[in-house]
Amino acid sequence: MGDTGRNILILSVSAGSGHMRAAAALEAAFREDDPACRVIILDTFKYTSPFLEKLVLGTYMEMLKHAPAVYGYIYSRSEKGRVLSGCAKTEFSRLLGMFSARRLLDYIKRHNPEAVICTHPFPLGVLSAIRESGEYGCFTVGTVTDFIIHPFWVFPEVDLYLVGAEQLAGDLAGCGIPAERVHATGIPIDPVFSAPVDRWSVLAGYGLDPRLATILIMGGGLGMGPLPESVKALGNLGRRCQIIAVAGNNNQLREKIDRMAPELANPVRVLGYVDNVHELMASSDILVSKAGGLSCAEALAAGIPIFILDPLPGQEQRNSRFLTSAGAAVEAGGVEDLAKKIDCCLARPYLLKEMSGAASRLARPDAARTAARLIRDRAKDYRAAVAGEGPH
């Protein structure tokens, strides 16, 4: 379908898992569209500056674990940062650019991609700085992976922005980005989220009763958050239900919940890392999760009501605010509050139905495919304009 031999470069950063999952979703969509397309995903920090990767990402992860309020304060302050061409371009981004720009530029020149897509603001800022120098001229795409536009994402040199919802397009316009450069494709998620799922066979495969209300509890790839406390509270809920708890790569957490499960009133199935999240979400009635952008976009695609527990300060709190205001999610103020709110909704199924409807209205299960087609077409126009064959 596409131009044979297309060459796409996706720049991401492995801070958490969402940015890399968005990159993988785009890769899958490009290759589905054109099997001959060559897609490269580069972990930009790891490649350009391993020292900075350890320093910056290590500090970031430690801050989230031990001092989330400090991270939230920094995030909030940076939203009010110094304005440049409509939004903030921080000194921090420029410092990273100084360390990383030359090596990244050499990599891009070697691979000569027709489009460079960034699923994290760091490489987008570096490319913006290079573009200002006149040494870089590839078609550049920023793929925002949260339901908020933070100033870290905003650079006037970017050719195309992809955002998670129509409401966010106006936010970029308010930062001086022309409306024609912004498209609400949705956050790119694995195209498999658009495939139908047989709930009965999935739940039966885990030894669960498809007739029971099913609560899916997830803590991300690292199994962060109060998972054991949530499982215990919901496992002893007075109302009959069953629980699937996903502990990710945290084996210690999985073992802890496994030991607890037999003592609970409601059935609990504990899983480690899984690669069938789309099936689990589509087969469950309620999702208990943090508020990462990718996980929330996947939940919207599955049409599952989201109960957000302890969102991290910063982008997760903003994601939670966006989804709760749309009626697709409920934020719980602790485990006890979570149990009360879920019990209330299980007693009033119409509330869950309303939340599911709100989620489906925001859902973009084909976001990655839509993004791939749009990038392909815009990159072609860009090349024609550079060659003097058309407007740009």
N, C-alpha and C positions, 0 to 999 in steps of 0.2 A: 504493500500500500504506500509506503513512504519512499524517499529517495534511497536507492540501494547504496550501502556503504556509509550511511550517516554516522557521524561521530559526535557523541554527546558526553560532556564532562559534568559530573555532579559533585559539588564540594559540600562536605558536611563536617560535623564535629561530634565525637562520641561523648557528649555531655548528657548523661541519661541515655535513653534509647530512642526517643521520639524523632530526633533529627535524622538519624541513620535509617529509621524505619520509613520515613517519608522519602528518603533517597531511594531505598530499595523498592518502594511502591512505584516511583517514577520509572526506575529501571525496568520493572516488570511490564509497565504499560508501553514503554518505547519498544521493547522487544516483542510484545504481543502485536503491536502495530506493524513492525518491520523486523523480522528475525535477523536480517542482515545488519541491523543497526548495532554499532559498537558503543556500549555504555560503560563508562568508567566512573566508579564511586571512589572519591579520595577523602580519607580522614585527614582533613587539612592541617589541624594542629600536629598530629602525629608525624605527618610528612615534612612539613615546613620547619617545625621547631619543637623537637621532642622535649627540650628543656622547658619551654613555655607550656607545653601540654601538661607536664607534671606539676609545674608551678601553679598555673591558672586553674586547670581542671581539678587538680588535687585540692586547692584552696576552696574551689566552688563546692565540691562534694562534701568536704569537711564542714563547711559553713552550713550547708543544708542539713547535715546530720546533727550538728552540735549547737549551732547558733542561727536557726532559721530567721529569727527576728532581725538579726543584723543584716542578713541578705535581703530581707523584705525592705528594710530601711534604705539600703543602697539602691535597690530596684526602684523604689518610690522616688528617691531623690534624682535618679538618672532620668526619670520621666519628665523632670522639670529642668533638664540640662540646657546648656547653652545652645541657642538656635543658630543653625547654618543652613541656608537655602530652605527654610521652612521648618527644620527639625534639628535635633542635636546630633553632631558628629563629635564624639568625645575624644579627648586627648588619649585616653586608653586605647581606642581603636587605632589612632595614628601610631602609637608606640608599637602595637602588635604588627601594624603594616610595615614599619621599619625593619622588624626582625624577619618578617615572612615574605615580603613582596617579591624580592628578587628570585628566590627559589621557586615560588609559585608561578611567577611569570615564565621562567625557563621551562617549567613543566607544561604549561599551556602551549607555549610555542612548539614544543616537541610533538604534542598530540594534535594541535591545530583543530580544535572542536568547532562545530558550526554553532553550538550554543553551550554556555556555561551556566549551570543552575546551582544556586546556593540554598540549602535548606537550613542554614544557620547564619546569623548576622555577622559573625567574625570574618569568614571568607568574603562575604559581600562587601564589607568595609575595606578589606584589603584590595579587592578588585576595583572598587571605587577610587581608592587612592592611586592605583596604577593607571587607571583610565585618565585621571586628571593630569598625569605626567605625559600622556600621549603615546605610551608604549604598548597599549593594549586596546584592541578594538573588536573583541568578540561580542556576539549577542549575549546579553547578561540578564538572568532571571533571578528574582528573589522570591522564594516560596516560604511564606510566613506560616509557622507551625503552631501558632496559638490563636485564640480568639480575641486578640488584642493587637494593636499596632504600637509597639514600643519604639521610641526614637532610635534605638540601636539598629533597627532595620532600615531606616530611611536614608537613602542616598539619591540625589538627583541624577546621577549617572546611570542608574539601572534602567534597562529598556522595558522590562515587563515585571509586574508584581502579580503574584497569585495569592489570594487571601481566602480565608475560611468561610466567609459569609458576606452578603451584600452590605450589611451595616458597616463592615470594616473598610469598604472601598471609599466611603466618604471620609473616614479618618485619614487615609493616605492623601486624599485630595486636600484636606485641611493642612497637610504638611507640605503642600506645594507640588505634589506629584500629579501630573496631568491625568485626567480621568481615563483617557484612551490607553494608558499604560497599566491600568489596574483591572484585573478580572477576578470575580468571585467564583473560582472553580471549586472551592472547598479545599480542605487540607488533604493532600494526597495520602490515601490509605491503600492497602493491598487490594487490587481489583477483585480478589476472591470474596470481598465483603458484599459484592453485588450478586453472588450466586445463592440460590435457594438452599435451605438447610432442613433436614428431616429431624425435627425436635425429638420425636419418639425414639428413633434409633440412636441418636447421640446420647440421650439421658439413660436409655436402657444399657448402652455400651459401658456406662460408668456404674451400673448397678443401682440406678436411681429410678424413681417412679415418675414417669412423664405426667401423671395426673396431679402431682403435688406442685404447689408454688415453689419455684426454684430461685434461690438467691446466690448470685455469683459475686464472690469477694476477691478483689485483686489488689495487689500492692506494687505493681510494676515489676520490672525485671529483677530488681534488688530485693523485692519483698518488703518494701518500706511501709511504715505506718503501723497502727495498732491492730494487726491482723488477728493475733490470738484472742485479744479482748473482744473484738467484733464477732469472731466465730463463737466464742463462749456466750455472749449476750444473745445472739440470734439463734444459736443452738438450743438455748433454754427459753426461747420465746414461747409464750403460752399458746400461740396460734401455730397450727401444724404447717410445716414447710420443710424444705431440704436445702442444703448448702453445698456449694462447690467453692473451695478455698484454693486460690492459686498463689503459691509461695515463691514463684520464680526460681532464681538460682540460689536462693537462701535455704540450703539443706537443713541447717539447724532449726530454722523456723518451721519448715515442713515437718520435721520430727516432733517438734513441740506440739503442733496442732494435731498430729496423728495420735500422740499419747492422750490428748485431751478428748478427742472425738467420741470414744466409746462411752464416756460419762455424760454426754449431752442428750437431751430429750429428743432432738430432731436429728435426722441423718446428716452426716457430713462426709464429703468426699474431698480428700486433700490431694492436690496436684503440685508438681514442681514446675519447671519450665515447660511451657506448652507452645505448640506451633499451630493450634487450631482455635485461636481466640474467637474467630468469626463464628465457629460452630457453637462455642460455649455461650457467647453473647446472644446468638439467635435462639438458643434453646432455653434461656433463662428469662425470668419475669422481672428481676430487679438486679441492677449492678451496684455494688458498693465499691467505690474506687477513689483514688486521688483524682486530681483534675489536670493531668497532663493533656496537652493539646491533641496528640495522636490518639490516645486512649479514648478521649471524649468524642473525637470525630468517628472512631470505629463504633462506639456505642450508639451514636446518632444514626449511623448507617444500619445498625441492627435494630433500631427503633426501640431500644430498651431504656426504661426509666433509670436515671442515674442518681444515686444517693452519694453525695460527696462528703467524705470524712477527712477532716484535718488537711485542707489544701495548704500547700506550702506558701508562705508569703511571696509575693511577686506575681509571676505569670499564672500560677495555679489559682490564686485568689481571683485574678482577673477573669480567667476562664470560668470559674465557678459563678462569678457575678453575671457573666454573659449568659450562661446556660440556665441559671435559676430565673433570670429576668425573662427569658424566653419560655419558661414553663416546662423545660425538658429535664430539669434537675432540681434536687432539694439538697441544701447544705445542712449537715448535722453538726451540732456543737458538742461533739464528744460521743462516746460509745453509747451511753445511756440514752441520750437524745436520739441517736440513730435507731436504736431498738424501738423507741416509742413511735417515731415517725414511720418506720416500716410496718409496725403492728397496725397503726392507723390506716395505712394504705392497703394492707392486706384485708382489712375489715371493710374497706370501701374500694372495691376493684375499679370503680369508675375513675378514681383519682389516678390510678396507674394507667388506665386507658387514655386519659387526657395527657399525661406526661409522655406516653408513647407516641401519641399523635403530634405533640409539639416537637419531639425528637425527629420524627419522620419528616416534618416540614423543613427542618434544618439540614437533614441528611444529604450528603453528596457521595453516595457509594461509588460513583464513577469518576470521582475527582481526579485520580491519577490519569485515567484515559483522556478526560477532557483537557487536562493540563498538557499532556504529551502532544495531542493534536494541535492545540493552540501554539505551543512552543515551536512545533514543526513549521506551521504556517507563518508565524511571525519571523522566525529565523530566516525563512526563504525570502520574505519581503525585505528583511534587513540586508541580506546578501545582495539582492537585486539593487537596493538603494546605494549600497557601498560601491557596486560596480557601475553605478550611473544609469541603471535601467528602470528606476522607478522612484517614487517619493519615499522619504523616510522622516 
